Amino acid sequence: MRRFTLLPIAAGALILASCATTPGPAGCQPALNDFLERREICDHLRGEIPDPDDPDGLQAAIAAINQHCQGTDEALRRMKARCASDPDAMAQLNALAPRIERKTPH
């Protein structure tokens, strides 16, 4: 009789183990949080451009924007691919402008 009481426990353990190894919405959450934090800093800096009459402040702002914003367009594209199965993550990602980096002519 004891072996039948272990069967539900073993089945539950197998279900939990399969969930842990299956990539899904939870798999994108840590990277999503990191990306959204970086993007928030970038968006804040983009809104804090000083007056052109302050060349030192302008140069400092441009340097900070370049540091925090470079590569965010591509990172957003990758995050959307990684989190495609998570509707909550996709809602957050889709709320962001897809292109914020200035494209330089070749």
BAFI-3210 file (N, C-alpha, C; in Angstrom, 3 decimals, decimal comma, padded with zeros to 6 digits):
// residues 106
n [1|2|3|4|5|6|7|8|9|10|11|12|13|14|15|16|17|18|19|20|21|22|23|24|25|26|27|28|29|30|31|32|33|34|35|36|37|38|39|40|41|42|43|44|45|46|47|48|49|50|51|52|53|54|55|56|57|58|59|60|61|62|63|64|65|66|67|68|69|70|71|72|73|74|75|76|77|78|79|80|81|82|83|84|85|86|87|88|89|90|91|92|93|94|95|96|97|98|99|100|101|102|103|104|105|106]
n.u [000,808|002,017|003,494|001,620|000,930|003,159|003,163|001,575|003,244|005,648|004,752|004,068|006,594|007,868|006,378|006,986|009,746|009,813|008,724|010,689|012,768|011,798|011,896|010,394|007,987|008,971|011,665|012,569|012,358|014,454|016,386|014,727|014,051|016,584|017,089|014,922|015,539|017,954|017,043|015,243|016,967|018,330|016,205|015,530|017,890|017,870|015,853|016,911|018,493|020,741|020,721|021,912|023,651|025,321|028,024|029,757|028,035|026,341|028,084|028,683|026,143|025,657|027,710|026,870|024,426|025,309|026,741|024,760|022,677|023,527|023,142|020,632|018,425|018,830|018,994|016,373|015,002|016,052|015,125|012,376|012,165|013,091|011,216|008,796|006,718|005,580|003,004|002,739|005,353|005,757|003,893|005,071|007,463|006,524|005,523|007,616|009,554|010,652|012,954|015,462|018,014|020,315|020,836|023,758|025,022|026,461]
n.v [-001,202|001,246|002,084|003,199|005,602|007,086|007,540|009,870|011,877|011,457|011,936|014,648|015,726|015,199|016,822|019,383|019,393|019,321|021,790|023,489|023,183|023,965|026,529|029,695|032,248|033,012|032,732|034,958|037,067|038,053|039,155|040,908|042,745|043,892|045,033|046,877|048,607|049,730|050,933|052,785|054,566|055,496|056,713|058,734|060,278|061,140|062,976|065,048|067,057|069,686|073,318|074,654|076,716|075,934|074,457|072,579|071,167|070,128|068,448|066,613|065,526|064,318|062,403|060,790|059,873|058,428|056,438|055,053|054,518|053,386|050,707|049,957|049,760|047,387|045,651|045,801|044,597|041,983|041,321|041,279|039,044|037,078|037,151|036,577|034,784|035,701|037,530|039,760|040,774|041,401|043,435|045,472|045,813|046,478|048,971|050,668|052,916|051,740|052,542|054,492|055,241|057,227|056,872|056,526|057,757|055,709]
n.w [000,000|000,564|-001,645|-003,390|-002,197|-002,576|-005,251|-006,130|-005,093|-006,445|-009,056|-008,873|-008,355|-010,786|-012,513|-011,501|-011,975|-014,761|-015,357|-014,390|-016,165|-018,573|-020,889|-020,512|-019,675|-017,086|-017,451|-018,793|-017,072|-015,153|-016,955|-018,312|-016,299|-015,814|-018,348|-018,551|-016,470|-017,354|-019,701|-018,666|-017,375|-019,610|-021,075|-019,275|-019,266|-021,922|-021,853|-020,456|-021,653|-021,600|-022,018|-025,126|-024,657|-022,676|-023,097|-021,829|-020,136|-022,067|-023,507|-021,465|-021,028|-023,512|-023,532|-021,370|-022,350|-024,584|-023,252|-021,747|-023,526|-025,889|-028,057|-027,171|-028,889|-030,344|-028,164|-027,209|-029,311|-029,090|-026,507|-026,937|-028,586|-026,843|-024,763|-025,907|-025,330|-023,030|-022,031|-020,272|-020,066|-022,762|-023,082|-021,580|-023,017|-025,578|-025,112|-025,283|-027,291|-030,412|-031,770|-030,734|-030,960|-032,714|-036,073|-037,835|-040,919|-043,475]
ca.u [000,000|002,858|003,950|000,579|000,932|004,310|002,918|001,253|004,410|006,580|004,172|004,218|008,006|008,152|005,759|007,797|011,039|009,647|008,503|011,945|013,682|011,146|011,991|009,084|007,926|009,839|013,044|012,964|012,135|015,655|016,960|013,777|014,222|017,851|016,917|014,021|016,265|018,896|016,276|014,691|018,064|018,543|015,097|015,662|018,988|017,464|014,970|017,609|019,493|020,867|020,698|023,120|024,553|026,183|028,711|030,284|026,876|025,871|029,024|028,498|024,865|025,838|028,534|026,039|023,457|026,040|027,097|023,608|021,687|024,099|022,779|019,319|017,494|019,067|018,641|014,910|014,627|016,392|014,235|011,069|012,264|013,277|010,032|007,616|005,635|005,137|002,192|003,023|006,649|005,588|003,185|006,076|008,409|005,839|005,264|008,841|009,848|011,566|014,211|015,825|019,396|020,533|021,539|024,772|025,151|027,688]
ca.v [000,000|002,449|002,551|004,004|006,944|007,784|007,840|011,291|012,695|011,312|012,624|016,080|016,073|015,205|018,013|020,535|019,321|019,693|023,242|024,172|023,111|024,486|027,975|030,315|033,630|033,280|032,753|036,270|038,105|038,769|039,955|041,982|043,760|044,591|045,859|047,997|049,569|050,444|051,759|053,903|055,527|056,071|057,623|059,895|061,100|061,741|064,091|066,031|067,771|071,089|074,362|074,716|077,749|075,284|073,419|071,506|070,366|069,433|067,351|065,611|064,856|063,460|061,269|059,912|059,223|057,419|055,340|054,285|054,235|052,670|049,295|049,635|049,352|045,955|044,936|045,724|043,552|040,674|041,058|040,899|037,655|036,218|037,174|036,535|033,972|036,323|038,698|040,910|041,319|041,998|044,715|046,445|046,047|047,149|050,365|051,430|053,279|050,723|053,124|055,747|055,563|057,938|056,059|057,307|057,365|054,933]
ca.w [000,000|000,662|-002,945|-004,018|-001,626|-003,134|-006,654|-006,349|-004,776|-007,565|-010,216|-008,613|-008,517|-012,222|-013,096|-011,106|-012,658|-016,165|-015,402|-014,105|-017,302|-019,759|-020,966|-020,584|-019,207|-015,933|-017,913|-019,315|-016,070|-014,670|-018,046|-018,579|-015,252|-016,084|-019,536|-018,270|-015,629|-018,238|-020,629|-017,898|-017,219|-020,939|-021,396|-018,396|-019,771|-023,191|-021,560|-019,630|-022,449|-021,160|-023,046|-025,949|-024,113|-021,687|-023,881|-020,978|-019,731|-023,254|-023,764|-020,405|-021,288|-024,689|-023,108|-020,533|-023,243|-025,353|-022,352|-021,276|-024,565|-027,031|-028,160|-026,611|-029,951|-030,583|-026,930|-027,179|-030,280|-028,493|-025,377|-027,482|-029,047|-025,671|-023,895|-026,773|-024,762|-021,777|-022,409|-019,408|-020,499|-024,083|-022,916|-021,133|-024,102|-026,690|-024,729|-025,529|-028,680|-030,936|-032,258|-030,080|-031,305|-033,967|-037,062|-038,542|-042,329|-043,763]
c.u [000,850|003,270|002,904|000,530|002,122|004,094|002,519|002,432|005,413|006,058|004,311|005,652|008,386|007,566|006,582|009,138|010,902|009,403|009,817|012,876|013,078|011,296|010,605|009,142|008,860|011,302|013,491|012,938|013,410|016,276|016,040|013,940|015,493|017,709|016,050|014,686|017,226|018,151|015,663|015,748|018,307|017,454|015,149|016,744|018,619|016,553|015,634|018,700|019,560|020,807|022,000|024,118|025,528|026,932|029,268|029,160|026,334|026,775|028,869|027,205|024,993|026,660|027,712|025,010|024,141|026,377|025,894|022,642|022,222|023,718|021,383|018,287|017,618|018,697|017,124|014,434|014,889|015,463|012,845|011,075|012,339|011,994|008,729|006,452|005,089|004,343|002,469|004,337|006,503|004,842|004,158|007,018|007,764|005,508|006,468|008,987|010,882|012,906|014,443|017,246|019,459|021,320|022,512|024,867|026,483|028,531]
c.v [001,264|002,968|003,397|005,419|007,754|008,202|009,299|012,219|012,648|012,034|014,140|016,536|016,123|016,436|019,254|020,550|019,726|021,185|023,993|024,180|023,669|025,997|028,577|031,712|033,929|033,382|034,110|037,341|038,780|039,661|041,125|043,102|044,569|045,531|047,080|049,043|050,402|051,404|052,963|054,989|056,253|057,089|058,884|060,840|061,807|062,947|065,218|066,776|069,227|072,057|074,345|075,771|077,178|074,140|072,279|070,575|069,541|068,241|066,232|064,824|063,887|062,226|060,280|059,170|058,128|056,204|054,455|053,862|053,410|051,188|048,961|049,255|047,849|045,138|044,787|044,638|042,159|040,326|040,656|039,459|036,698|036,084|037,052|035,759|034,542|037,590|039,935|041,583|042,011|043,329|045,803|046,809|046,805|048,604|051,264|051,758|052,297|051,262|054,455|056,172|056,271|057,013|056,934|056,841|056,639|055,626]
c.w [000,000|-000,708|-003,661|-003,445|-002,136|-004,587|-006,881|-006,068|-005,926|-008,804|-010,056|-008,811|-009,998|-012,904|-012,764|-011,821|-014,119|-016,311|-015,214|-015,307|-018,580|-019,820|-021,119|-020,027|-018,044|-016,349|-018,416|-018,230|-015,558|-015,750|-018,388|-017,562|-015,475|-017,279|-019,241|-017,384|-016,475|-019,160|-019,909|-017,678|-018,538|-021,266|-020,533|-018,918|-021,067|-022,976|-020,796|-020,395|-021,979|-022,337|-023,843|-025,462|-023,086|-022,378|-023,034|-020,521|-020,878|-023,570|-022,725|-020,624|-022,461|-024,325|-022,281|-021,381|-024,050|-024,494|-022,038|-022,375|-025,726|-026,978|-027,655|-027,676|-030,210|-029,345|-026,804|-028,135|-029,719|-027,338|-025,863|-027,982|-027,861|-024,847|-024,684|-026,169|-023,453|-022,100|-021,556|-019,814|-021,851|-024,001|-022,481|-022,276|-025,261|-026,379|-025,011|-027,014|-029,231|-031,411|-031,574|-030,427|-032,648|-034,902|-037,826|-039,975|-042,550|-044,762]
res [m|r|r|f|t|l|l|p|i|a|a|g|a|l|i|l|a|s|c|a|t|t|p|g|p|a|g|c|q|p|a|l|n|d|f|l|e|r|r|e|i|c|d|h|l|r|g|e|i|p|d|p|d|d|p|d|g|l|q|a|a|i|a|a|i|n|q|h|c|q|g|t|d|e|a|l|r|r|m|k|a|r|c|a|s|d|p|d|a|m|a|q|l|n|a|l|a|p|r|i|e|r|k|t|p|h]
***
